[in-house]
Amino acid sequence: MNTRIRRTVGLLAAAAVLPLALTACSGSSDSGKSDASTKASDPDTKGNDDMAGSGSTASGTDQPFGAACSAVPKDGAGSFDGMAQDPVATAASNNPALSTLVAAVKQAGLVDTLNNAQDITVFAPTDDAFAKIPKATLDKVLNDKAQLTKILTYHVVGQKLTPKDLENGSFDTLEKSKVTTSGSGESYTVNDSAKVVCGNVKTANANVYIIDTVLMPKS
């Protein structure tokens, strides 16, 4: 009799525990789903954090800087990514703000010279920079290949210069005389006259600093 009572009590206890167990399982399952959802959302959150970090890096000193950089196309061959794939003369030809410089480089026969050079820096005057020169003077220079070559090669330094290098520098140019640079942060000048309006632009073989004034060699 005692044995039967114990079995009956055991069955009743099991019956009472079963719904609780099912409820616990259900709660555990929902919790699992909740955890899974949280985990599933974590990569997105992390991705956003990574993107934010990437954006922060993109504003660092190794990226192009300056007010005129906003005029550079966002995509295509003339964009920063596009220019980075081409040698400097080709890259400049895809930038609409450098059309006069590109025409001058072609006129002087310097396209191959610049494209084949290794590890150079080019101070690239904008179209507006050339527009500061009286038209008669500019036309005369464009038609004097020797003088044009002298001026253009004065804008080229035979090493890649970082923004840090420009803080207080003096560099030999391909024209054989020197340019001086000064500044800090995102504000630099060349020869105390030309302002860098979009700096640290990368091409396949050069660092480019776009400037607002044409540099003139002293001799």
C-alpha positions as CSV (number, residue, x, y, z in Angstrom):
1,M,0.0,0.0,0.0
2,N,2.8,2.4,0.9
3,T,4.5,1.6,-2.4
4,R,1.3,2.5,-4.4
5,I,0.9,5.8,-2.4
6,R,4.5,6.7,-3.2
7,R,4.0,6.0,-6.9
8,T,0.8,8.1,-7.0
9,V,2.4,11.0,-5.2
10,G,5.4,10.7,-7.7
11,L,3.0,10.9,-10.7
12,L,1.1,13.8,-9.2
13,A,4.4,15.7,-8.6
14,A,5.6,14.9,-12.1
15,A,2.3,16.2,-13.5
16,A,2.6,19.4,-11.5
17,V,6.2,20.0,-12.6
18,L,5.6,19.3,-16.3
19,P,3.8,22.6,-17.1
20,L,6.4,24.5,-15.2
21,A,9.2,22.8,-17.2
22,L,7.4,23.6,-20.4
23,T,7.0,27.2,-19.4
24,A,10.6,27.4,-18.5
25,C,11.6,25.9,-21.8
26,S,9.4,28.3,-23.6
27,G,10.9,31.2,-21.7
28,S,14.3,29.9,-22.4
29,S,13.5,29.6,-26.1
30,D,12.2,33.2,-26.2
31,S,15.2,34.3,-24.3
32,G,17.3,32.5,-26.8
33,K,15.5,34.2,-29.6
34,S,16.0,37.5,-27.9
35,D,19.7,36.8,-27.4
36,A,19.9,35.7,-31.0
37,S,18.2,38.9,-32.1
38,T,20.6,40.9,-29.9
39,K,23.6,39.1,-31.3
40,A,22.3,39.4,-34.8
41,S,22.0,43.2,-34.3
42,D,25.5,43.3,-32.8
43,P,27.4,43.0,-36.1
44,D,25.3,45.9,-37.5
45,T,26.2,48.0,-34.5
46,K,29.8,47.0,-34.7
47,G,29.7,47.7,-38.4
48,N,28.4,51.2,-37.7
49,D,31.1,51.7,-35.2
50,D,33.7,50.5,-37.7
51,M,32.3,52.8,-40.3
52,A,32.4,55.7,-37.8
53,G,36.0,54.7,-37.0
54,S,36.8,54.6,-40.7
55,G,35.2,58.0,-41.2
56,S,37.4,59.3,-38.3
57,T,40.4,57.9,-40.0
58,A,39.4,59.4,-43.3
59,S,39.7,62.8,-41.8
60,G,43.2,62.1,-40.7
61,T,46.4,63.8,-42.0
62,D,47.0,61.1,-44.6
63,Q,43.8,62.1,-46.5
64,P,43.3,65.0,-48.9
65,F,42.4,68.2,-47.2
66,G,41.5,71.8,-48.0
67,A,38.5,73.9,-49.1
68,A,38.9,73.1,-52.8
69,C,38.8,69.4,-52.3
70,S,35.0,69.6,-52.3
71,A,35.1,70.5,-56.0
72,V,36.9,67.2,-56.8
73,P,34.4,64.7,-58.4
74,K,33.1,62.1,-56.0
75,D,33.6,59.2,-58.3
76,G,35.2,58.3,-61.6
77,A,38.7,58.9,-63.0
78,G,38.8,62.4,-61.6
79,S,37.9,61.4,-58.1
80,F,40.5,61.0,-55.4
81,D,40.3,57.2,-55.7
82,G,40.4,57.5,-59.5
83,M,43.5,59.8,-59.5
84,A,45.3,57.4,-57.2
85,Q,45.2,54.8,-59.9
86,D,46.9,56.9,-62.6
87,P,50.3,58.5,-63.0
88,V,50.3,62.2,-62.2
89,A,49.9,63.8,-65.7
90,T,47.1,61.4,-66.6
91,A,45.4,61.9,-63.2
92,A,45.6,65.7,-63.6
93,S,43.9,65.5,-67.0
94,N,40.9,63.9,-65.3
95,N,40.5,66.8,-62.8
96,P,38.4,69.6,-64.3
97,A,40.1,72.3,-62.1
98,L,43.5,71.6,-63.7
99,S,42.8,71.9,-67.4
100,T,45.1,74.8,-68.0
101,L,48.0,73.1,-66.3
102,V,47.3,69.9,-68.3
103,A,47.3,71.9,-71.5
104,A,50.6,73.6,-70.5
105,V,52.2,70.2,-69.7
106,K,51.2,68.9,-73.1
107,Q,52.5,72.0,-74.8
108,A,55.8,71.6,-73.1
109,G,56.0,67.9,-73.9
110,L,56.3,66.9,-70.3
111,V,53.5,64.3,-70.1
112,D,55.8,61.3,-70.3
113,T,58.4,62.9,-68.1
114,L,55.9,63.4,-65.3
115,N,54.1,60.1,-65.8
116,N,57.3,58.1,-65.8
117,A,58.9,59.9,-62.8
118,Q,58.9,58.0,-59.5
119,D,58.0,59.4,-56.1
120,I,57.6,63.0,-56.9
121,T,55.6,65.9,-55.5
122,V,53.7,68.3,-57.8
123,F,52.4,71.7,-56.8
124,A,49.5,72.0,-59.2
125,P,48.1,75.5,-60.0
126,T,44.4,75.6,-60.6
127,D,42.8,77.2,-63.6
128,D,42.0,80.2,-61.4
129,A,45.7,80.4,-60.6
130,F,46.6,80.7,-64.3
131,A,43.8,83.2,-64.7
132,K,45.7,85.6,-62.4
133,I,48.4,85.9,-65.0
134,P,47.6,88.6,-67.7
135,K,46.5,86.8,-70.8
136,A,49.2,88.4,-73.0
137,T,51.9,87.2,-70.6
138,L,50.3,83.7,-70.3
139,D,50.0,83.4,-74.1
140,K,53.7,84.4,-74.5
141,V,54.8,81.8,-71.9
142,L,52.7,79.0,-73.5
143,N,54.3,79.7,-76.8
144,D,57.9,79.7,-75.4
145,K,58.6,76.0,-74.8
146,A,61.9,76.6,-72.9
147,Q,60.3,79.1,-70.5
148,L,57.2,77.0,-70.1
149,T,59.3,74.0,-69.3
150,K,61.3,76.0,-66.7
151,I,58.1,77.2,-65.0
152,L,56.4,73.8,-65.0
153,T,59.4,71.9,-63.7
154,Y,59.7,74.5,-60.9
155,H,56.5,73.0,-59.6
156,V,57.9,69.5,-59.2
157,V,60.0,68.2,-56.3
158,G,61.9,64.9,-56.7
159,Q,60.5,63.3,-53.6
160,K,57.1,62.6,-52.1
161,L,56.3,65.2,-49.5
162,T,53.9,64.7,-46.7
163,P,52.0,67.5,-45.0
164,K,54.4,67.2,-42.1
165,D,57.3,67.8,-44.5
166,L,55.7,71.1,-45.6
167,E,55.6,72.7,-42.1
168,N,59.0,74.3,-42.6
169,G,60.7,73.0,-45.7
170,S,63.0,73.9,-48.5
171,F,63.1,71.5,-51.5
172,D,65.0,71.2,-54.7
173,T,62.8,71.2,-57.8
174,L,63.3,69.6,-61.2
175,E,64.1,73.1,-62.5
176,K,67.1,73.0,-60.2
177,S,66.2,75.8,-57.8
178,K,64.3,75.6,-54.5
179,V,60.8,76.1,-53.3
180,T,60.0,76.8,-49.7
181,T,57.0,75.7,-47.7
182,S,55.5,76.6,-44.4
183,G,52.3,76.0,-42.3
184,S,50.6,73.4,-40.2
185,G,47.4,71.4,-39.8
186,E,45.5,72.0,-43.1
187,S,47.0,75.5,-43.9
188,Y,50.2,75.6,-46.0
189,T,51.8,78.1,-48.3
190,V,54.5,77.7,-50.9
191,N,57.1,80.4,-51.4
192,D,55.1,82.6,-49.0
193,S,52.6,83.3,-51.8
194,A,50.7,80.3,-53.1
195,K,48.2,78.7,-50.8
196,V,47.5,75.0,-50.8
197,V,43.8,74.7,-51.5
198,C,43.6,70.9,-51.7
199,G,46.5,69.0,-50.4
200,N,47.9,65.5,-50.1
201,V,46.1,64.2,-53.2
202,K,47.6,60.8,-54.2
203,T,48.4,59.6,-57.7
204,A,50.2,56.4,-58.7
205,N,53.6,58.1,-58.7
206,A,53.2,61.4,-56.9
207,N,51.7,63.4,-54.1
208,V,49.9,66.5,-55.4
209,Y,49.2,69.8,-53.6
210,I,46.8,71.9,-55.6
211,I,47.7,75.6,-55.2
212,D,46.0,78.9,-56.0
213,T,49.0,80.8,-57.5
214,V,51.5,79.9,-60.3
215,L,55.0,79.6,-58.9
216,M,57.7,81.6,-60.7
217,P,61.4,80.6,-60.6
218,K,63.6,83.6,-59.6
219,S,66.0,83.3,-62.5
